[in-house]
Amino acid sequence: MLDADSKQIGVVPISEALNIARDQGYDLAEISPDADPPVCKLLDWGKYLYEQDKQAAKNRKKQRTIEVKQVRMGLKIGQHDIEVKQRAARKFLEAGDKVKLTARFKGREMARPDLGQVVLMKFFEGLADIAIIEQAPSMTGRDMSLVINLSKQASALSKQSDLKDKENAQD
């Protein structure tokens, strides 16, 4: 048996351990049931659960789920429209998300999948300084898609700039 400060009390019968816990205002928790004899500890169960919840919340806060943002366009998209969509895609990439570029085929355009590839690659060229192709262009029904992600060098640079921003904010 261990006390609330994790100091060893010794081998104690269960009834006596329960009495000690009740007298000191603690709960008796079994830590290692497989040991011979089983190991129990005196602790405040409510406080223990509270600390577990706080630790779980802290771990969840550190976690970052990567989302896949989609940018859709037609084959007859103009240069200015491409630039506007590239700016949006750049924001998504810098925020840590992946971007799925999708070219939609209409009517007889389905006979020319090479045009979709040209539009997607033209779009990607504007982001080539910070992005890499994660999934090559592929047809799915009437759509041709390409998945891009932030390149390793660009992500390292953005982390460095984030650290500098935090340091400047603290000053």
Rosetta constraint file for C-alpha pairs under 8 A:
AtomPair CA 1 CA 8 HARMONIC 6.10 0.50
AtomPair CA 1 CA 9 HARMONIC 5.46 0.50
AtomPair CA 1 CA 10 HARMONIC 5.45 0.50
AtomPair CA 1 CA 11 HARMONIC 5.98 0.50
AtomPair CA 1 CA 12 HARMONIC 6.59 0.50
AtomPair CA 1 CA 17 HARMONIC 7.66 0.50
AtomPair CA 1 CA 39 HARMONIC 5.61 0.50
AtomPair CA 1 CA 40 HARMONIC 4.89 0.50
AtomPair CA 1 CA 41 HARMONIC 5.69 0.50
AtomPair CA 1 CA 42 HARMONIC 7.96 0.50
AtomPair CA 2 CA 6 HARMONIC 5.25 0.50
AtomPair CA 2 CA 7 HARMONIC 5.39 0.50
AtomPair CA 2 CA 8 HARMONIC 4.53 0.50
AtomPair CA 2 CA 9 HARMONIC 5.41 0.50
AtomPair CA 2 CA 10 HARMONIC 7.35 0.50
AtomPair CA 2 CA 39 HARMONIC 7.54 0.50
AtomPair CA 2 CA 40 HARMONIC 6.21 0.50
AtomPair CA 2 CA 41 HARMONIC 4.57 0.50
AtomPair CA 2 CA 42 HARMONIC 6.40 0.50
AtomPair CA 3 CA 7 HARMONIC 5.47 0.50
AtomPair CA 3 CA 8 HARMONIC 6.49 0.50
AtomPair CA 3 CA 9 HARMONIC 6.46 0.50
AtomPair CA 3 CA 41 HARMONIC 5.72 0.50
AtomPair CA 3 CA 42 HARMONIC 5.02 0.50
AtomPair CA 3 CA 43 HARMONIC 7.62 0.50
AtomPair CA 4 CA 41 HARMONIC 6.76 0.50
AtomPair CA 4 CA 42 HARMONIC 4.93 0.50
AtomPair CA 4 CA 43 HARMONIC 5.33 0.50
AtomPair CA 6 CA 41 HARMONIC 7.37 0.50
AtomPair CA 11 CA 37 HARMONIC 7.78 0.50
AtomPair CA 12 CA 16 HARMONIC 6.48 0.50
AtomPair CA 12 CA 17 HARMONIC 6.09 0.50
AtomPair CA 13 CA 17 HARMONIC 6.18 0.50
AtomPair CA 14 CA 18 HARMONIC 6.10 0.50
AtomPair CA 15 CA 19 HARMONIC 6.31 0.50
AtomPair CA 16 CA 20 HARMONIC 6.21 0.50
AtomPair CA 17 CA 21 HARMONIC 6.19 0.50
AtomPair CA 17 CA 28 HARMONIC 7.47 0.50
AtomPair CA 18 CA 22 HARMONIC 6.10 0.50
AtomPair CA 18 CA 27 HARMONIC 8.00 0.50
AtomPair CA 18 CA 28 HARMONIC 6.52 0.50
AtomPair CA 19 CA 23 HARMONIC 6.07 0.50
AtomPair CA 20 CA 24 HARMONIC 6.21 0.50
AtomPair CA 21 CA 25 HARMONIC 6.00 0.50
AtomPair CA 21 CA 26 HARMONIC 4.91 0.50
AtomPair CA 21 CA 27 HARMONIC 5.72 0.50
AtomPair CA 21 CA 28 HARMONIC 6.05 0.50
AtomPair CA 21 CA 42 HARMONIC 6.13 0.50
AtomPair CA 22 CA 26 HARMONIC 6.06 0.50
AtomPair CA 22 CA 27 HARMONIC 7.11 0.50
AtomPair CA 25 CA 44 HARMONIC 7.93 0.50
AtomPair CA 26 CA 42 HARMONIC 5.74 0.50
AtomPair CA 26 CA 43 HARMONIC 5.23 0.50
AtomPair CA 26 CA 44 HARMONIC 5.14 0.50
AtomPair CA 26 CA 45 HARMONIC 7.65 0.50
AtomPair CA 27 CA 42 HARMONIC 5.64 0.50
AtomPair CA 27 CA 43 HARMONIC 5.32 0.50
AtomPair CA 27 CA 44 HARMONIC 5.66 0.50
AtomPair CA 27 CA 45 HARMONIC 6.11 0.50
AtomPair CA 28 CA 40 HARMONIC 6.49 0.50
AtomPair CA 28 CA 41 HARMONIC 5.73 0.50
AtomPair CA 28 CA 42 HARMONIC 4.87 0.50
AtomPair CA 28 CA 43 HARMONIC 6.45 0.50
AtomPair CA 29 CA 40 HARMONIC 5.40 0.50
AtomPair CA 29 CA 41 HARMONIC 5.32 0.50
AtomPair CA 29 CA 42 HARMONIC 6.40 0.50
AtomPair CA 29 CA 43 HARMONIC 7.01 0.50
AtomPair CA 30 CA 38 HARMONIC 7.23 0.50
AtomPair CA 30 CA 39 HARMONIC 5.98 0.50
AtomPair CA 30 CA 40 HARMONIC 4.22 0.50
AtomPair CA 30 CA 41 HARMONIC 6.40 0.50
AtomPair CA 31 CA 38 HARMONIC 7.73 0.50
AtomPair CA 31 CA 39 HARMONIC 5.57 0.50
AtomPair CA 31 CA 40 HARMONIC 5.33 0.50
AtomPair CA 31 CA 41 HARMONIC 6.66 0.50
AtomPair CA 32 CA 38 HARMONIC 5.70 0.50
AtomPair CA 32 CA 39 HARMONIC 5.04 0.50
AtomPair CA 32 CA 40 HARMONIC 7.07 0.50
AtomPair CA 33 CA 38 HARMONIC 4.75 0.50
AtomPair CA 33 CA 39 HARMONIC 6.47 0.50
AtomPair CA 34 CA 38 HARMONIC 6.25 0.50
AtomPair CA 35 CA 39 HARMONIC 6.66 0.50
AtomPair CA 43 CA 48 HARMONIC 7.43 0.50
AtomPair CA 44 CA 48 HARMONIC 6.18 0.50
AtomPair CA 45 CA 49 HARMONIC 6.20 0.50
AtomPair CA 46 CA 50 HARMONIC 6.17 0.50
AtomPair CA 47 CA 51 HARMONIC 6.20 0.50
AtomPair CA 48 CA 52 HARMONIC 6.25 0.50
AtomPair CA 49 CA 53 HARMONIC 6.20 0.50
AtomPair CA 50 CA 54 HARMONIC 6.24 0.50
AtomPair CA 51 CA 55 HARMONIC 6.14 0.50
AtomPair CA 52 CA 56 HARMONIC 6.16 0.50
AtomPair CA 53 CA 57 HARMONIC 6.11 0.50
AtomPair CA 54 CA 58 HARMONIC 6.12 0.50
AtomPair CA 55 CA 59 HARMONIC 6.22 0.50
AtomPair CA 56 CA 60 HARMONIC 6.18 0.50
AtomPair CA 57 CA 61 HARMONIC 6.12 0.50
AtomPair CA 58 CA 62 HARMONIC 6.52 0.50
AtomPair CA 59 CA 63 HARMONIC 6.50 0.50
AtomPair CA 66 CA 96 HARMONIC 6.77 0.50
AtomPair CA 66 CA 97 HARMONIC 5.31 0.50
AtomPair CA 66 CA 98 HARMONIC 6.96 0.50
AtomPair CA 67 CA 97 HARMONIC 5.16 0.50
AtomPair CA 67 CA 98 HARMONIC 6.22 0.50
AtomPair CA 68 CA 97 HARMONIC 5.91 0.50
AtomPair CA 68 CA 98 HARMONIC 4.70 0.50
AtomPair CA 68 CA 99 HARMONIC 5.44 0.50
AtomPair CA 68 CA 100 HARMONIC 6.47 0.50
AtomPair CA 69 CA 92 HARMONIC 7.05 0.50
AtomPair CA 69 CA 97 HARMONIC 6.78 0.50
AtomPair CA 69 CA 98 HARMONIC 6.17 0.50
AtomPair CA 69 CA 99 HARMONIC 4.82 0.50
AtomPair CA 69 CA 100 HARMONIC 6.03 0.50
AtomPair CA 70 CA 99 HARMONIC 5.66 0.50
AtomPair CA 70 CA 100 HARMONIC 4.63 0.50
AtomPair CA 70 CA 101 HARMONIC 5.96 0.50
AtomPair CA 70 CA 102 HARMONIC 7.11 0.50
AtomPair CA 71 CA 85 HARMONIC 7.06 0.50
AtomPair CA 71 CA 89 HARMONIC 7.12 0.50
AtomPair CA 71 CA 99 HARMONIC 7.10 0.50
AtomPair CA 71 CA 100 HARMONIC 6.19 0.50
AtomPair CA 71 CA 101 HARMONIC 4.98 0.50
AtomPair CA 71 CA 102 HARMONIC 6.09 0.50
AtomPair CA 72 CA 101 HARMONIC 6.10 0.50
AtomPair CA 72 CA 102 HARMONIC 4.71 0.50
AtomPair CA 72 CA 103 HARMONIC 5.94 0.50
AtomPair CA 72 CA 104 HARMONIC 7.18 0.50
AtomPair CA 73 CA 77 HARMONIC 6.68 0.50
AtomPair CA 73 CA 102 HARMONIC 6.30 0.50
AtomPair CA 73 CA 103 HARMONIC 5.06 0.50
AtomPair CA 73 CA 104 HARMONIC 6.22 0.50
AtomPair CA 74 CA 103 HARMONIC 5.38 0.50
AtomPair CA 74 CA 104 HARMONIC 5.08 0.50
AtomPair CA 74 CA 105 HARMONIC 6.70 0.50
AtomPair CA 75 CA 103 HARMONIC 6.38 0.50
AtomPair CA 75 CA 104 HARMONIC 6.83 0.50
AtomPair CA 75 CA 105 HARMONIC 6.80 0.50
AtomPair CA 75 CA 115 HARMONIC 6.96 0.50
AtomPair CA 75 CA 116 HARMONIC 6.15 0.50
AtomPair CA 75 CA 119 HARMONIC 6.49 0.50
AtomPair CA 77 CA 81 HARMONIC 6.42 0.50
AtomPair CA 77 CA 82 HARMONIC 6.83 0.50
AtomPair CA 78 CA 82 HARMONIC 6.33 0.50
AtomPair CA 79 CA 83 HARMONIC 6.36 0.50
AtomPair CA 80 CA 84 HARMONIC 6.33 0.50
AtomPair CA 81 CA 85 HARMONIC 6.27 0.50
AtomPair CA 82 CA 86 HARMONIC 5.99 0.50
AtomPair CA 82 CA 123 HARMONIC 6.46 0.50
AtomPair CA 83 CA 87 HARMONIC 6.31 0.50
AtomPair CA 83 CA 126 HARMONIC 7.87 0.50
AtomPair CA 84 CA 88 HARMONIC 6.64 0.50
AtomPair CA 85 CA 89 HARMONIC 6.16 0.50
AtomPair CA 86 CA 90 HARMONIC 5.99 0.50
AtomPair CA 86 CA 123 HARMONIC 6.94 0.50
AtomPair CA 86 CA 126 HARMONIC 6.86 0.50
AtomPair CA 86 CA 127 HARMONIC 7.00 0.50
AtomPair CA 87 CA 91 HARMONIC 6.38 0.50
AtomPair CA 88 CA 92 HARMONIC 6.43 0.50
AtomPair CA 89 CA 93 HARMONIC 6.19 0.50
AtomPair CA 89 CA 99 HARMONIC 6.59 0.50
AtomPair CA 90 CA 94 HARMONIC 6.10 0.50
AtomPair CA 90 CA 127 HARMONIC 7.01 0.50
AtomPair CA 91 CA 95 HARMONIC 6.14 0.50
AtomPair CA 92 CA 96 HARMONIC 6.62 0.50
AtomPair CA 92 CA 97 HARMONIC 5.50 0.50
AtomPair CA 92 CA 98 HARMONIC 7.15 0.50
AtomPair CA 92 CA 99 HARMONIC 6.97 0.50
AtomPair CA 93 CA 97 HARMONIC 5.15 0.50
AtomPair CA 93 CA 98 HARMONIC 6.07 0.50
AtomPair CA 93 CA 99 HARMONIC 6.83 0.50
AtomPair CA 93 CA 131 HARMONIC 7.72 0.50
AtomPair CA 93 CA 149 HARMONIC 6.51 0.50
AtomPair CA 93 CA 150 HARMONIC 5.59 0.50
AtomPair CA 94 CA 150 HARMONIC 7.19 0.50
AtomPair CA 94 CA 155 HARMONIC 7.70 0.50
AtomPair CA 94 CA 158 HARMONIC 7.39 0.50
AtomPair CA 96 CA 150 HARMONIC 7.22 0.50
AtomPair CA 97 CA 149 HARMONIC 7.24 0.50
AtomPair CA 97 CA 150 HARMONIC 7.96 0.50
AtomPair CA 98 CA 147 HARMONIC 7.08 0.50
AtomPair CA 98 CA 148 HARMONIC 6.00 0.50
AtomPair CA 98 CA 149 HARMONIC 4.83 0.50
AtomPair CA 98 CA 150 HARMONIC 7.27 0.50
AtomPair CA 99 CA 147 HARMONIC 5.75 0.50
AtomPair CA 99 CA 148 HARMONIC 5.36 0.50
AtomPair CA 99 CA 149 HARMONIC 6.39 0.50
AtomPair CA 100 CA 145 HARMONIC 6.52 0.50
AtomPair CA 100 CA 146 HARMONIC 5.67 0.50
AtomPair CA 100 CA 147 HARMONIC 4.37 0.50
AtomPair CA 100 CA 148 HARMONIC 6.39 0.50
AtomPair CA 101 CA 120 HARMONIC 6.92 0.50
AtomPair CA 101 CA 145 HARMONIC 5.51 0.50
AtomPair CA 101 CA 146 HARMONIC 5.13 0.50
AtomPair CA 101 CA 147 HARMONIC 6.17 0.50
AtomPair CA 101 CA 148 HARMONIC 7.72 0.50
AtomPair CA 102 CA 120 HARMONIC 7.57 0.50
AtomPair CA 102 CA 143 HARMONIC 6.29 0.50
AtomPair CA 102 CA 144 HARMONIC 5.61 0.50
AtomPair CA 102 CA 145 HARMONIC 4.42 0.50
AtomPair CA 102 CA 146 HARMONIC 6.56 0.50
AtomPair CA 103 CA 116 HARMONIC 5.98 0.50
AtomPair CA 103 CA 119 HARMONIC 7.47 0.50
AtomPair CA 103 CA 120 HARMONIC 6.93 0.50
AtomPair CA 103 CA 143 HARMONIC 5.66 0.50
AtomPair CA 103 CA 144 HARMONIC 5.25 0.50
AtomPair CA 103 CA 145 HARMONIC 6.46 0.50
AtomPair CA 104 CA 116 HARMONIC 7.90 0.50
AtomPair CA 104 CA 142 HARMONIC 6.00 0.50
AtomPair CA 104 CA 143 HARMONIC 4.66 0.50
AtomPair CA 104 CA 144 HARMONIC 6.62 0.50
AtomPair CA 105 CA 109 HARMONIC 5.48 0.50
AtomPair CA 105 CA 110 HARMONIC 5.70 0.50
AtomPair CA 105 CA 116 HARMONIC 7.68 0.50
AtomPair CA 105 CA 142 HARMONIC 5.30 0.50
AtomPair CA 105 CA 143 HARMONIC 6.08 0.50
AtomPair CA 105 CA 144 HARMONIC 7.93 0.50
AtomPair CA 106 CA 110 HARMONIC 6.66 0.50
AtomPair CA 106 CA 142 HARMONIC 7.37 0.50
AtomPair CA 108 CA 112 HARMONIC 7.88 0.50
AtomPair CA 109 CA 113 HARMONIC 7.38 0.50
AtomPair CA 110 CA 142 HARMONIC 7.10 0.50
AtomPair CA 112 CA 116 HARMONIC 7.50 0.50
AtomPair CA 113 CA 117 HARMONIC 6.66 0.50
AtomPair CA 113 CA 144 HARMONIC 7.98 0.50
AtomPair CA 114 CA 118 HARMONIC 6.32 0.50
AtomPair CA 115 CA 119 HARMONIC 6.32 0.50
AtomPair CA 116 CA 120 HARMONIC 6.20 0.50
AtomPair CA 116 CA 144 HARMONIC 6.58 0.50
AtomPair CA 117 CA 121 HARMONIC 6.06 0.50
AtomPair CA 117 CA 137 HARMONIC 6.81 0.50
AtomPair CA 117 CA 144 HARMONIC 7.59 0.50
AtomPair CA 118 CA 122 HARMONIC 6.01 0.50
AtomPair CA 119 CA 123 HARMONIC 6.18 0.50
AtomPair CA 120 CA 124 HARMONIC 6.16 0.50
AtomPair CA 120 CA 137 HARMONIC 7.89 0.50
AtomPair CA 120 CA 145 HARMONIC 7.98 0.50
AtomPair CA 120 CA 146 HARMONIC 7.17 0.50
AtomPair CA 121 CA 125 HARMONIC 6.11 0.50
AtomPair CA 122 CA 126 HARMONIC 7.09 0.50
AtomPair CA 123 CA 127 HARMONIC 7.27 0.50
AtomPair CA 124 CA 128 HARMONIC 5.94 0.50
AtomPair CA 127 CA 131 HARMONIC 5.72 0.50
AtomPair CA 128 CA 132 HARMONIC 6.62 0.50
AtomPair CA 129 CA 154 HARMONIC 8.00 0.50
AtomPair CA 130 CA 150 HARMONIC 5.84 0.50
AtomPair CA 130 CA 151 HARMONIC 5.65 0.50
AtomPair CA 130 CA 153 HARMONIC 7.71 0.50
AtomPair CA 130 CA 154 HARMONIC 5.28 0.50
AtomPair CA 131 CA 148 HARMONIC 6.28 0.50
AtomPair CA 131 CA 149 HARMONIC 5.46 0.50
AtomPair CA 131 CA 150 HARMONIC 4.48 0.50
AtomPair CA 131 CA 151 HARMONIC 4.83 0.50
AtomPair CA 131 CA 154 HARMONIC 7.66 0.50
AtomPair CA 132 CA 148 HARMONIC 5.58 0.50
AtomPair CA 132 CA 149 HARMONIC 5.58 0.50
AtomPair CA 132 CA 150 HARMONIC 6.26 0.50
AtomPair CA 132 CA 151 HARMONIC 5.38 0.50
AtomPair CA 133 CA 146 HARMONIC 7.40 0.50
AtomPair CA 133 CA 147 HARMONIC 6.16 0.50
AtomPair CA 133 CA 148 HARMONIC 4.49 0.50
AtomPair CA 133 CA 149 HARMONIC 6.54 0.50
AtomPair CA 134 CA 146 HARMONIC 7.83 0.50
AtomPair CA 134 CA 147 HARMONIC 5.44 0.50
AtomPair CA 134 CA 148 HARMONIC 5.06 0.50
AtomPair CA 134 CA 149 HARMONIC 6.24 0.50
AtomPair CA 135 CA 146 HARMONIC 5.80 0.50
AtomPair CA 135 CA 147 HARMONIC 4.93 0.50
AtomPair CA 135 CA 148 HARMONIC 6.88 0.50
AtomPair CA 136 CA 145 HARMONIC 7.92 0.50
AtomPair CA 136 CA 146 HARMONIC 5.58 0.50
AtomPair CA 136 CA 147 HARMONIC 7.01 0.50
AtomPair CA 137 CA 144 HARMONIC 6.29 0.50
AtomPair CA 137 CA 145 HARMONIC 5.25 0.50
AtomPair CA 137 CA 146 HARMONIC 4.48 0.50
AtomPair CA 137 CA 147 HARMONIC 7.70 0.50
AtomPair CA 138 CA 144 HARMONIC 5.35 0.50
AtomPair CA 138 CA 145 HARMONIC 5.51 0.50
AtomPair CA 138 CA 146 HARMONIC 6.81 0.50
AtomPair CA 139 CA 143 HARMONIC 5.76 0.50
AtomPair CA 139 CA 144 HARMONIC 4.32 0.50
AtomPair CA 139 CA 145 HARMONIC 6.53 0.50
AtomPair CA 140 CA 144 HARMONIC 6.09 0.50
AtomPair CA 140 CA 145 HARMONIC 7.58 0.50
AtomPair CA 150 CA 154 HARMONIC 6.44 0.50
AtomPair CA 150 CA 155 HARMONIC 6.25 0.50
AtomPair CA 151 CA 155 HARMONIC 6.18 0.50
AtomPair CA 152 CA 156 HARMONIC 6.19 0.50
AtomPair CA 153 CA 157 HARMONIC 6.24 0.50
AtomPair CA 154 CA 158 HARMONIC 6.15 0.50
AtomPair CA 155 CA 159 HARMONIC 6.19 0.50
AtomPair CA 156 CA 160 HARMONIC 6.31 0.50
AtomPair CA 157 CA 161 HARMONIC 6.24 0.50
AtomPair CA 158 CA 162 HARMONIC 6.08 0.50
AtomPair CA 159 CA 163 HARMONIC 6.28 0.50
AtomPair CA 160 CA 164 HARMONIC 6.34 0.50
AtomPair CA 161 CA 165 HARMONIC 6.10 0.50
AtomPair CA 162 CA 166 HARMONIC 6.25 0.50
AtomPair CA 163 CA 167 HARMONIC 6.26 0.50
AtomPair CA 164 CA 168 HARMONIC 6.14 0.50
AtomPair CA 165 CA 169 HARMONIC 6.12 0.50
AtomPair CA 166 CA 170 HARMONIC 6.31 0.50
AtomPair CA 167 CA 171 HARMONIC 6.54 0.50
